Amino acid sequence: MKADINFWRELKQQRNNMTRQQYRTIKGQAVKGNIDAARKGMLRIKQRRQYQ
């Protein structure tokens, strides 16, 4: 449960670094309960942003 709260905080912080669609997709995954996939997607987006 605590990991879920940390994920939501991190997602809010990263919102400005994502497109609207990316944010909505990751948020939707997390709401449905697939937080592992949402976290993986967020990490991939962060990695891509660092190389640009």
C-alpha positions in Angstrom: 0.0 0.0 0.0 2.8 2.4 0.8 4.4 1.7 -2.5 1.2 2.7 -4.2 1.2 6.1 -2.5 4.8 6.6 -3.5 3.9 5.8 -7.1 1.1 8.3 -7.2 3.4 11.0 -5.8 6.0 10.3 -8.4 3.5 10.2 -11.2 2.2 13.7 -10.1 5.8 15.0 -10.1 6.5 13.6 -13.6 3.3 14.9 -15.1 5.0 18.0 -16.6 7.6 15.7 -18.3 5.0 13.7 -20.2 2.5 14.3 -23.0 -1.1 14.3 -22.0 -1.7 10.9 -23.6 1.3 9.3 -21.8 0.0 10.6 -18.5 -3.5 9.4 -19.1 -2.3 5.9 -20.2 -0.1 5.4 -17.1 -2.8 6.8 -14.8 -5.3 4.4 -16.3 -3.0 1.4 -15.8 -2.5 2.3 -12.2 -6.2 2.9 -11.6 -7.0 -0.6 -13.0 -4.5 -2.1 -10.5 -1.6 -2.8 -12.8 0.9 -0.6 -11.0 3.9 -2.6 -12.0 3.2 -1.9 -15.7 2.5 1.7 -15.0 5.8 2.1 -13.1 7.7 0.4 -16.0 6.1 2.7 -18.5 6.9 5.8 -16.5 10.5 4.7 -16.2 10.7 4.2 -19.9 9.4 7.7 -20.5 11.9 9.1 -18.1 14.8 7.3 -19.8 13.7 8.6 -23.2 13.5 12.1 -22.0 17.1 12.0 -20.7 18.4 11.1 -24.1 16.7 13.9 -26.0 
